[in-house]
Amino acid sequence: MPGAEMNRKRILLVGGAGVFGSRLAQGLADTIDADGLIAGRRLSKAEAIARKVRAASAVRLDRNTAT
């Protein structure tokens, strides 16, 4: 179906690399058909969680360094 990728749901999970956030990421991955973007202060942790829950990707996000 042309353009199906454009209509796919996307979820940005801020704090997804932490203890609670990683559990929430797993729960969302198990129940919702959407592309997940895991955001955390440490990119390596966000990437590890993204791999574990098969999320679309991970990004580093820290309010202290955001501009």
N, C-alpha and C positions, 0 to 999 in steps of 0.2 A: 504494500500500500504506500504510494508516494506521500512523503511528508509525515509518515508515522513517527519518525524520530522527533519531529518538532512538537508533537502533541504528548510525548512521554512526560510523565510527572518527574520533577526533580526536587530533591529535599536537601537543604543545607542544614547540617547539624553542627551548630556552634558548640564547642566544648565536647565534641564527639570522641576525643582521645582520652578523656578522663574516665574514672571508674564508672560513674553513673551514665555518662554520655556513651561509653562503649556498650553498656548494657542496652541502652535505648537504641543505639545503632543496630545491634543484633536483633532486637525485637522488631524494629521497622523492616529490616531486611527479611525477616521471617514472615511478615504479614502483609507487606505492601509491595506492589510491583512498580518500583520507581528507581531512578538513578540517584544514588546517595553521594553527597559531597561531605566528607568528614573534615571539619576544621578544628585545629588545636594549636596551642602555643608551640608545641614541638612537632615539627613536620615528621620526624621519624616515627613518633608514636601514632600520629594521624594516619600515616601510610600503613603501619602495621595493622591498625584497626580496619582500615579500608580493605586491605587484603583479606583479613579474617572474615569480614561480613560481605565480601564481594561487592563493595561500593564502587561507584564509578571512578572516584579519585579522592585525593586528600590535598589540603592546603594548610599553610601556616597562617594563623590569625591571632594576633596579640593586640589587645586594645592599647597597650602602652607604646607600641611602635607604629600603630596605624596612623596614616596621614590623610 
